[in-house]
Amino acid sequence: MPVDMEYWRKWKEEMLSRLKRDIDVGYLDEDIKDILLKFFQNKHTFTISSCSGRITLIDGPQPWDRKNSTIVFKKHEPITSNEVKEMLTQRVLHKLWLVVTGPIIHVCTDSIKEALKVLKLAREAGMKHSGILSMSKRGIIVELRTGVRLAILLKIKDEIVIDENKLHLIVRAANEALLEGKERLNRLRVKLGLRPHNYNTYITQ
């Protein structure tokens, strides 16, 4: 299916304007900005949504049940034991889950040929769960995904179900998973000709 290039270019302009607004107001994940701008610099690609990887605490029946769940804590950097302890004191409606998700980027290309180039790049960078999400006259959407994910049940209503004396081990595992995703972002940077970020400056507890 051929892409409507007039529509595609207009959509790219709209997404670039939104990206610039997000940068100006501080909404964009800082450690993914260079990657997104690099895709916009390519005349065949642009991005429509992204996340650099994050740790969340979710109040819900299951961590994947978005409709009935609420994010009560969110951070794109390593967390501390004290941050989790504070959330354990809060009232929980369903269950409290600690969830780590790796980076995800949605790239729109103007052809199948370019989509396959992006897909090859992503998989070589360790984003093995990437794939073509949709094809239409609007463009070919490629989802770049690492597959990094971790979900740990912390609390059911008022009952804490973990050993609080070993909370630091859970926090360490969560931070290690987050940083694994960040390192795959660095591998993508290298593939794109960008300088890797120094994630060693992140302090984990």
Secondary structure, DSSP 8 states (H G I E B T S, - for coil): ----HHHHHHHHHHHHHHHHHHHHHT-S-GGGHHHHHHHHHSTTEEEEEEE--EEEEEESSSTT--TT-EEEEEESS---HHHHHHHHTS--SSEEEEEEE--EEEEEESSHHHHHHHHHHHHHTT-TT-EEEEEETTEEEEEEE---EEEEEEEETTEE-S-GGGHHHHHHHHHHHHHHHHHHHHHHHHHHT-----GGG----
